[in-house]
Amino acid sequence: MDVDGKDWIDFMCGFGTILHGYSNQEIETAAKVQREMGAVFNQPSEKMVELAEILVDRINFADWAVFAKNGSDLTTWAIRVARQFTQRPYIVKAKGAYHGVDAWCDPGMGGRIPSDRQDILEFEWNDTDQLRSIFKKYGNKIAGVILTPYHHPAFAKSEMPHATFWQEVSVICEKEGSLLILDDVRAGGRLHDDGSHRYFDFVPDLAVYSKALGNGYTISACVGKKNQKSASSEVFLTGSCWNDAVAMAAAITSLSISTREQVAEQVLAKGTYFCNKLTEVAKKFDIPLSMTGPASMPYPFIEDDHNLFKIQGFCRLCAGAGLYFHPHHNWFISNSHTFESLDLAIQKTAQVLEETNGKIDN
């Protein structure tokens, strides 16, 4: 319910930070217990050690972990670790990929200068031949490749990796001595409980997590392999509130719930149900809506909607019925969504389209 007393069914979930529902009582209790003992100290608390041990235990390639507050904090730190480890300057990313707010990777807003990206190389997602050509030209100067588990660019439909994409990328990086960095900030916890690399069956060298890790408490983590530990210790990492024990207590409990309830499997199943029903409703009104990307965090896309007016109109109409959809960002399924609430969202969508006879771009 909002400040005006209007009820909403939320499909943004705090832009993905909420995996187990807002104010999950088990998580809030853990946070309250820790808050009474303190949050930020001069030195890290035992919660940091406990959380690091949990991540190393459950993430199959991880031998160490560090913590911060936002995804950007650690995607930027991770590429510096790759540079320190390899003593090379270049980083490769997919065109249009979002890895945070820093100048090397932001969506193209103000305040940037040409040198911010002079050591960043780009290739088209899923085009491994183009990636090979970049390595052919710059190979012994490429420190690492940073990629999201699947491609979720801004203002465009999501793209899944082709069948051999991750195998090919892994082979290229291993052959060329470059680190493979997984930006699992957005998808972590919604594809596989132990990291999205398990869903796509590959092994990165470094991986960064945030968003759903703390179920609304601000925290991010980077994990890596033993052979990068020395290099990582040489890369500066600090923040006044980064050792926040309350957020770490929340993350510990959030991870426990995910394991116990197999949450990734649950949200994928709920997402599949919801996406199928939603596209069926849209089809009845001749709206070519597709829900791209993984069903647990789908991006809505309407064919031939080049100026995005149709999806904007669709989301605006649904907002009037209390459905919190976003026209330019992937949506998120929380495990607090029930099949009943998903059915209600479908019914509300159908009612809106019935009332407008399927006209969504007025």
CORGINOR-V222311 format. One record per residue. N is the residue number from 0. RES is the residue in one letter. SS is DSSP state (A for helix, B for strand, O for the rest). Layout:
n;res;ss
N;RES;SS
N;RES;SS
This chain:
n;res;ss
0;M;O
1;D;O
2;V;O
3;D;O
4;G;O
5;K;O
6;D;O
7;W;O
8;I;B
9;D;B
10;F;O
11;M;O
12;C;O
13;G;O
14;F;O
15;G;O
16;T;O
17;I;O
18;L;O
19;H;O
20;G;O
21;Y;O
22;S;O
23;N;O
24;Q;A
25;E;A
26;I;A
27;E;A
28;T;A
29;A;A
30;A;A
31;K;A
32;V;A
33;Q;A
34;R;A
35;E;A
36;M;A
37;G;O
38;A;O
39;V;O
40;F;O
41;N;O
42;Q;O
43;P;O
44;S;O
45;E;A
46;K;A
47;M;A
48;V;A
49;E;A
50;L;A
51;A;A
52;E;A
53;I;A
54;L;A
55;V;A
56;D;A
57;R;A
58;I;O
59;N;O
60;F;O
61;A;O
62;D;O
63;W;B
64;A;B
65;V;B
66;F;B
67;A;B
68;K;O
69;N;O
70;G;A
71;S;A
72;D;A
73;L;A
74;T;A
75;T;A
76;W;A
77;A;A
78;I;A
79;R;A
80;V;A
81;A;A
82;R;A
83;Q;A
84;F;A
85;T;A
86;Q;O
87;R;O
88;P;O
89;Y;B
90;I;B
91;V;B
92;K;B
93;A;B
94;K;O
95;G;O
96;A;O
97;Y;O
98;H;O
99;G;O
100;V;O
101;D;O
102;A;O
103;W;O
104;C;O
105;D;O
106;P;O
107;G;O
108;M;O
109;G;O
110;G;O
111;R;O
112;I;O
113;P;A
114;S;A
115;D;A
116;R;A
117;Q;O
118;D;O
119;I;B
120;L;B
121;E;B
122;F;B
123;E;O
124;W;O
125;N;O
126;D;O
127;T;A
128;D;A
129;Q;A
130;L;A
131;R;A
132;S;A
133;I;A
134;F;A
135;K;A
136;K;A
137;Y;A
138;G;A
139;N;A
140;K;A
141;I;B
142;A;B
143;G;B
144;V;B
145;I;B
146;L;B
147;T;B
148;P;O
149;Y;O
150;H;B
151;H;O
152;P;O
153;A;O
154;F;O
155;A;O
156;K;O
157;S;O
158;E;B
159;M;O
160;P;O
161;H;O
162;A;O
163;T;O
164;F;A
165;W;A
166;Q;A
167;E;A
168;V;A
169;S;A
170;V;A
171;I;A
172;C;A
173;E;A
174;K;A
175;E;A
176;G;O
177;S;O
178;L;B
179;L;B
180;I;B
181;L;B
182;D;B
183;D;O
184;V;O
185;R;O
186;A;O
187;G;O
188;G;O
189;R;O
190;L;O
191;H;O
192;D;O
193;D;O
194;G;O
195;S;A
196;H;A
197;R;A
198;Y;A
199;F;A
200;D;O
201;F;O
202;V;O
203;P;O
204;D;O
205;L;B
206;A;B
207;V;B
208;Y;B
209;S;O
210;K;A
211;A;A
212;L;A
213;G;A
214;N;O
215;G;O
216;Y;O
217;T;O
218;I;O
219;S;B
220;A;B
221;C;B
222;V;B
223;G;B
224;K;O
225;K;A
226;N;A
227;Q;A
228;K;A
229;S;A
230;A;A
231;S;A
232;S;A
233;E;O
234;V;O
235;F;O
236;L;O
237;T;O
238;G;O
239;S;O
240;C;O
241;W;O
242;N;O
243;D;O
244;A;A
245;V;A
246;A;A
247;M;A
248;A;A
249;A;A
250;A;A
251;I;A
252;T;A
253;S;A
254;L;A
255;S;A
256;I;A
257;S;A
258;T;A
259;R;A
260;E;A
261;Q;O
262;V;A
263;A;A
264;E;A
265;Q;A
266;V;A
267;L;A
268;A;A
269;K;A
270;G;A
271;T;A
272;Y;A
273;F;A
274;C;A
275;N;A
276;K;A
277;L;A
278;T;A
279;E;A
280;V;A
281;A;A
282;K;A
283;K;A
284;F;O
285;D;O
286;I;O
287;P;O
288;L;B
289;S;B
290;M;B
291;T;B
292;G;O
293;P;O
294;A;A
295;S;A
296;M;A
297;P;O
298;Y;B
299;P;B
300;F;B
301;I;B
302;E;O
303;D;O
304;D;O
305;H;O
306;N;O
307;L;O
308;F;A
309;K;A
310;I;A
311;Q;A
312;G;A
313;F;A
314;C;A
315;R;A
316;L;A
317;C;A
318;A;A
319;G;A
320;A;O
321;G;O
322;L;B
323;Y;B
324;F;O
325;H;O
326;P;O
327;H;O
328;H;O
329;N;O
330;W;O
331;F;O
332;I;O
333;S;O
334;N;O
335;S;O
336;H;O
337;T;O
338;F;A
339;E;A
340;S;A
341;L;A
342;D;A
343;L;A
344;A;A
345;I;A
346;Q;A
347;K;A
348;T;A
349;A;A
350;Q;A
351;V;A
352;L;A
353;E;A
354;E;A
355;T;A
356;N;O
357;G;O
358;K;O
359;I;O
360;D;O
361;N;O
